[in-house]
Amino acid sequence: MLLVSEPSLGDREKAALLEVVDSNWITMGDRVRAFERAFATEQGLPDAVAVGSCTAGLHLALAGLGIGPGDEVLVPSLSFVATAACTYYVGASPVFVDIDSIDQPLMSIEDAERRRTDRTKAVIVMHYGGYLVDRDAWRAFAAARRLLLIEDAAHATGATGAGLIGDAAAFSFYGNKNMTTAEGGMVTARDPGVLDQIRRMRGHGMTSGTRERLDAQTPTYDVTMLGWNYRLDELRAAIGLVQLQNLAQWNEQRAQLASAYRNALFERCHEVQVPFGNARVASAHHIMPILLSADVNRDAVVASLRDGGVQTTVHYPPIHTLSFYRNKGSTISLPKTEDFACRELTLPLHPKMQEHDVYRVVDVLAATLSRGRWAR
Ligand SMILES: *Cc1c(COP(=O)(O)O)cnc(C)c1O
């Protein structure tokens, strides 16, 4: 079965893990800090804070920027649930915003403006598929309305400019992302003071960590703010340091595979639309989304592809349609998001694939679609 995504792990990750075990210092040591620095350098950021997940990173970004009870945060509904859930963690609430269009499934500034109220405090943009949102447009929007701008950059690790658009950003190293530490993430913030606050919030709001107390020979500490345990450990940092060295090359392979998909789909599957057709923006090519015609039964296509040895998924069931969010009283409708989400199909895309895998997927898809349409 050709999977939608797969991590690339090998001997160097194994060796890095063994070294950590042999060192007998397994959490929040030199490797975590080295990983933060190396990641910041690779991503073009001044600095970064390593965390246990991107979700934890989003929580810390909101907390560090002072978003709190009563505040509203504009978020795309076409995203993973963490983009919205993090607003509740700080007592704020999400306000869901539609996408621009089927071809440009990124949060719409026009719709954001319609849904803004005098309680709106921040916007979380998400670089769907790894395609960066319009930096200048979102900055101007946020600045003119005195809103904080946060990037959910889970799809965009390695894309030039990701993390430099907003006041803060969070990246993910979950197993299906462009690079992985199994679980893990990274936060950044434009203001060094905010980033310092985030660093402390990661470890219970304490003034020093275990290692600093050892180094400074001070047995005690103070707690100056509410914090959490969102630390990363040395084992995962060691894997991250190795993965980081391959990131640029993997993303280049993703770009080439995505381009092979575009050409093959254009030639062989006329009824299939590929979003970001006119995109000249930077992308980390995290996933390969396509859109089926409205009259095609997606479940039947998914089953047929599975029979042909090709896994597919859907990015995403819109957050505002999920039970928890519906039960929160969200009765809004986001027509473009809903149309996109019920026609979208995500094809396999990861750096272990080769061009012939792309052609095989397109073969199976073309054969499936030519066999006829199914009533929805
Ligand atoms: C994966 C993902 C997250 C969550 O990342 P974790 O590291 O698993 O917490 C958040 N937002 C988006 C868009 C994602 O794809």
The ligand as an ORCA input file, in Angstrom:
! r2SCAN-3c Opt
* xyz 0 1
  C      -0.413     18.437     12.510
  C      -1.089     19.731     12.659
  C      -1.232     20.355     13.909
  C      -0.884     19.692     15.194
  O       0.436     19.314     15.295
  P       0.884     18.389     16.522
  O       2.379     18.522     16.485
  O       0.410     17.014     16.225
  O       0.286     18.958     17.741
  C      -1.800     21.610     13.961
  N      -2.227     22.226     12.854
  C      -2.124     21.661     11.643
  C      -2.609     22.404     10.447
  C      -1.572     20.388     11.503
  O      -1.501     19.816     10.300
*
